[in-house]
Amino acid sequence: MAKKKIQVQGLVIHLENINNKGYVSLTDIAKKSSKAKPANLIQNWMKNSNTLKYLMTWERVHNPSVKVIHMDDLLLNSMDNRIIISPQEWIKQTNSIGMIQKAGRGGGTFAHEEIALDFCYWLSPEFKVYLNKEFVRLKKEEFNKKNLEWHISKITDNIEEVRNLLDTIPGQDQNRNRIKGLED
């Protein structure tokens, strides 16, 4: 599947479809802030206890295989300023599905779109508004495409039913009921 990209305030953000769910590059979003490396910015976001509580709740709702005990340990450890929780550590210890690490070119930290919006809010409320607007536009575009495909499918089904009905009329030439070039 081709990777999708969106552009928000001049920033290109990569999107991935993983297990039929939309994931967004937190690494790309973190580039919005030129003051820190993206990986450090993501770790700072994860240091926030409210972020960890949000991630814990999200995983409990969406992930039946989450390791709840490990999440509680990470939350307790986050209160120690010397401990850094990285996305890799979070994923490894909790069996997270909300965040994914990809290595290599085009890699980085990807998060489910709901989690990405939380990251955007933490990073910049203004940026979150523009990103949310772009997501809504993208979802409408996908809906319209699927809606069009559904209507075309229904029309094709109806045409086939009419052909079959015409074919049952005695004395009908079946080739007459077909449009040249459209047969399967």
Buried (B, 14 or more C-beta within 10 A) or exposed (E): EEEEEBEBEEBEBBBBEEEEEBBBBBBBBBBBBEEEEBBBBBBBBBBEEEBBEBBBEBBEEBBEEBBEEBBEEBBEBBEEEEEBBBBEBBBEBBBBBBBBBBEEEEEBBBBBBBBBBBBBBBBBEEBBEBBBEBBEEBEEEEEEEEEEEEEEEEEEEEEEEEEEEBEEEEEEEEEEBEEEEEEE
